[in-house]
Structures are given as C-alpha cells and as structure tokens.
Amino acid sequence: MTKRLVSLMLFAAIASSLLSMRTEAQQVADSSFAPAIVRPAYPQGRGPVIMLDEAHFNFHTAGGRYLPFAELLRRDGYVVKESASPFSKAYLRSGRILVIANALAERNQTDWSLPTPSAFSDEEIAVVCDWVKDGGSLLLIADHMPFAGAAEKLAAAFGIHFSNGYAVAENAQGRMMFRRSAESLRDCPITRGRTGAERVDSVATFTGSAFEVLKSVQPLLVLGPSVASIMTSVAGQATADTPRIPVGGWYQGAVLRFGKGRVAVFGEAAMFSAQLAGPERIPMGMNAPAAAQNAQFLLNVMHWLSGKLRGAKS
C-alpha cells in the first residue's frame, strides 16, 4: 500500500467510526435494539452475575453506549451489575464474569493523545489475575488508541500484546468482516453455539485495534493480510507519514484458559454495542445490517465464559 492510500484508509475509518472526543455526543445507544433470543441460557434474573466495570473512565457503560449490551445479556438471564469500585478481592467475589470495555487512565479521560498509561494499578492487575486463575471469567475489550494502550498492561498479564493504534484494512471503509468461509472467523464451539440455530458464520467489527498473543489461544477473529495498525499520537489524526505496523494474521478476537478461569479478549467495542452514529443516526454495532449475527456471537462468547459452552481448545 502507498502512504497516500494508508492515509486515506485511516481518514475513512475515522469518519465512519466517529473516533474523536468531539463526536461523543453523536454516538448514542439504540435503545430499541432487542433481537429475539429463542433459547435463553438462564431463567430471567437467575444467571451468573456480570460485573460491568465503570470505575476506570470507561467509554462504554451500562447506562450509556453499552446499554444494548447489558440489556441483551439480561434478557439471556444474566444479572448485569454496574460497578464503580476499583478491583479488589472482596469486590470480585460478588460476581462470576468481569467485563471491561474501553477503560482509560484519568490522564486520557478528555485527552486522547500519547502517552496512554495503564487504566489499572499494579495491585488491581494482580487481583484480577489471581481471581481468574482461581476460576473467574474475564471479558476484556480494548478499542483503537488510546484504549488499547490503557489495557496493555492488564492484557500482558494474560500473554496478550495490543498494538496501540487503529486497525485499518484496505478498502474496508471503517468496517471489517470476518467470515467462516474465509477462515477469518474460526470454527470452534463458540462460533458453532449450542445448537444449529446459534451457529455464527460472519461477524462485523468497526475499526478497533489489533493484538498478538504470546501463549496458546483459540483464535476467533483473525485479521487479513491487508490490515495495518496506524500508530497515531493523537486519536483521529494522521498524515501520509504516520507510522504503521502490518498486523495481518494478528487477532481482533480470541479466548484462552488461564488457570481454572477463562479469558475472552477483543480489540473492538462497537461490535457488541448497538449505536446510532452522527446526525443521520446511522446504525453502528449489532444493529448494523452487516452485523446481523453479532448479537448471537456475543451470547455465544458469554455462554463460553459462564461454562454453558465447553470445548474451546485453549
């Protein structure tokens, strides 16, 4: 790819995903999104407790952009609790699954530029690792810069390395498709689901970040050969000379075992939301036409994290 093409690709991705802080007010949850759940995993309100982190300047919260995420899981029987508590042994004993979506350090709350320090203290990271090792389940979601940088230290404790940039594919126009037929969406118990009705053949993501792994994992979303991580120093700003890293073969989704526990990692957050973006209220996330199976994919991931699905090799 030429430098000019790389620059144009990034600008298209930025425009599509509304990445700068100035557009935050234009991304709102689609509260009408309520896809049918034919076979809920648990009776209403009697499933495992999901602790949704809201203690680390999170861009996605249960009352905000992750409202459709929380409501979908509640309709599947899970108990979703919003948390403003720092991670501690006592706090983590209150739930089965910890969800962290686009956490930030205080320094980046309103300043999306380098540096991007860890959103979590060393003590919190140690507590989370011990909790997962003892049988807890973690869903870690870290989008494009600065979110990938904020999650890097926590992810590294599980053998995951995030590229703190923008994962952009040639001609993707701010969206990437992962398909079973192309083997970019990998066949495994999570993509097969519990029944044929839960099988997932395609998943859409909306820019995001890329990560590589330093241990055995079950790949879910594998990036294609044309994908590069655009290493901006300020979110949403790039030129033809902005450095880029080839990340073909890296991941945007994977799961792994860690001690007695389970970890799912994703490099994109909108794929599990349902938002209306911009003045034209364009669907972005699970409500987008291209993302028709994203909701089922999310449910399958949660079923694996809660032990309803077994057999993922890692």
N, C-alpha and C positions, 0 to 999 in steps of 0.2 A: 504494500500500500504506500502511496505517496504521502508526504507530510500534509499536503493540502487535503487529501481525502480523509486522513485521520482527523484533521481539524474539523472538517465538515461533518464527519460522523459524530464527533463529540457534541458539536453545536446542535445537531438534530436530536441527539439523546437528551441533552439538557432541556431543549424546548419541549420535548414530548413528556418528560418526567417531572417538569416544574421543580427543578432542583434547588434553586436559590431560596434563601430565607424570605426574600421579598414576596414570594408566591405562596407562602404557607397558608394564608387565609383563603386561597383559591382551591386548596385541596380539602374537601370535606367528606366525611363518611356518607356513604349511600345507605341510609337507614332503612330503605325499602328492600334491600337485598336479603332474601330469605329463601334459598334453594331448598327443595324438598329433601328430607332425609328419610329414606324408605325404611331403614332399619337402624334406629338409634342404638348406640353402643351401650347405653345405660338408661335405667328409668330416670325420668326427669328429676334433676337436682340430687341424684344419688350416686353420681360417678365420682372419680378422683378429683381432688382439689387442685386446680391450676392457679399458681401464684404468678400474676402478670406484673412484672417489675415496672414501677413508676417512680422509683427512688433515685434515678440517675439521669435526670433531664431528658427522659425518653421522648423521642419524636412521635412515637405511636403509643397511645394509651387506650384503655378500655372505654373511656368516655369520649374519645376523640377518633383519630383515624383508624384505630383498631376496634371500634365498636362492632362492625360486622364480623370480625374475627371472634370476639368474645361471644356475641350472640349465636353464631353458628355452633360453637362448642357447647354453649349452654343448651341449645336445642338437641345436641347429641348426648346430653345427660351429665356433662361435666359441670363442676362448680367452679366458676371463674371468679377469683378474688383479686381486686386491685391492691397493690402493695406500695406503700411509700416508706417501707422500712429498709434500712441497709441490711445486707445479707449477714445473718448470724446463725449459729447452730439452733437457737431457740426458734427463730423465725422459720427456718427451713423445715423444722419438724411439723409445721402446720399444713404442709401440702405434699402432693406427690410429684407434681411436674412444675418446674420453674421455667417461665417464658421470659426471655429478654429480647426486646425488639428495639433496635436503634437507640441504644443508650449513648450518652455523651458525658464527658467531663464538664465541669462547670465552666471552664475556660472557653469551651466551644458552644455554649448554650445559644449565644447570639453572634458568635464569630466563627464562621465555618472556614477557617484558614489553618495552615500549619503553624505551630505544632498541634497534634491531636493526642494529648495524653490519655492514659487509661481512664475509663469511666469508673473503674473499680479499684479499691485499695488492695494491697497485697493480702491483708487479712481476709477480705471478702473472697478473693480468689481461692485462697487456701480452704476456706469454709465450704465453698461451693464444690470444689474438687473432692473433698472428703465426703460430702453429702452424696454426690453422685457415686463415688466409689462404694459407698455403703448401700446403694440401691435406688437413689433418686434418679429422676429423669430431667434432662435439660434441653430446651429448645432455644438455641442461640441464633439470632437473626441480626446481621450487620450489613447495612446497605453500603452504597458508594461513600467515598470520602466526605465527611470526617468520621462517619460511623464505623467503618472498617478499622480505622486507627484506634478508635476508642475501645473496640472489642479485642484488639490484637493480643493484649497480654493475657486476658482470660482464655481466649481461643488457644493460645500457645500452650497453656497448661494441659490441653487435651490433644496436642500434636497437630494443631491447625495453624496455618500461616495465611493471614489475609493480606492481599495487596491493597494498600490504602489509596485506591484510585477509582476510576469509572470503568467498568467492564463494558466495552462497546464492540459490537460486531459490525462488520462491513454490511451496508445496506439494511441494517436492522431497524432504522427509524425509531430508536428508543425502545424496541421490544425484541426479545429473543424467544424463539420457540424451541422447546425440547420435545422430541418425538421418539416414541418407542421404535418406529420403523427405521429411524436413522441411528438408533442406539445412543443418542444423546440423552434420552430418558431411559434409564436402565431397568431391565426386567428384574424384579425381586419381590418378596412378599408385600412390600409397601405399595408398589405400583400394581400388583395383582389384586390387593384388597382381600376381604374375607369371602366374597362371592364374585361371580362374573359381573354383577351389576356395579361393583365397586372398582373394577379394573380401570386404570388410567393409561391412556395412550398418548396424551400430549399435555404439556404444561407451558404456560407463558410467564415470562418474567419481564420486568420493566427497568432496564439498565442494571443498577446494582454494582456489586463488587465480585471479585474472583478470589478463590482460596486454593491452596495446595495443602497436602497432608503429609505428615511425617510418620504415620503409622497405618495399619490396616483399617480400611473403612469399607462400607458398602456405598459405592457411588450411586447417586440419584440423578443429578443434573450435571452433565459433562459439557464443558464449553467447546465450541468448534474451533477449527484451525484459524479462522479469520479474526478471532476475538483478541483484543488488546486491552490492557489496563492503562488508562490515560492518567498520568501521575500529576494532577494539578496541585498547586499550592494553595489555591483559593477555590472553594466549591463553585462550580458553574463557570469558571473562567479558564480558557485555554487558547493557545495560539498554535500555528503550524509547527512551532519548535518545542511544544510541550513534550516532555519525555513520555515514552510509552513502553510497556513491557508486554511481549507476546505471552498470552495465557491460554492458548489452545491446549486442551487436554486437562486444564485445571477444572475445578468444580464450582458450581453455584448451589449445590445441594448434596449432602452426604450424611450418613448416620454411622455411628460406631458404638461399640461396647466399651465401657470404662469401669473396671472392677465389676461390681454387681449391678451397675447402673447403665443407663442408655443416654446417648447424646445425639441430637439432630442439629445440624448446622446449615444455615442458608445465607447466601450473600445478596439477598434481595428481599425487601419487606412488603412492597406493594402487592406482590403476588398473593399474599394472604390477607389483604385488605379488600375493601370494595369502596372506591372513592369516586367522587365526581370532581374533575380537574378543570380549572380555568373558568372563565366567564361562560363558555359554552357547555359546561358541565359534562365533559367527556368522560365516559366510564373508564376507570383505570384500576385494575386489580381483578378480583374474582368476578366482578360484574362486566368485564370487557368481553366482547364476543369471542376473541381468540382464546380466552381463558376459561372456557366452559367447563373444563374438568379440574380447575384449580381447587375448587371447594372440596371435591372428593379427595383430591391429593392431600390437602390439609388434614382432613378427617383421618385418612389412612396413616399419615405421619403420627398423629396424636394417638391412634389406636396402637401403633408400634411402641410409642413412648409409654403408654399405660399398660402394655402387656397383652392387649387384645389380639395383636398380630405377633407371631413369632417367626423365627427362622432367618431373619436377615443375617448374613454370614459373619458380619463383624460385630 
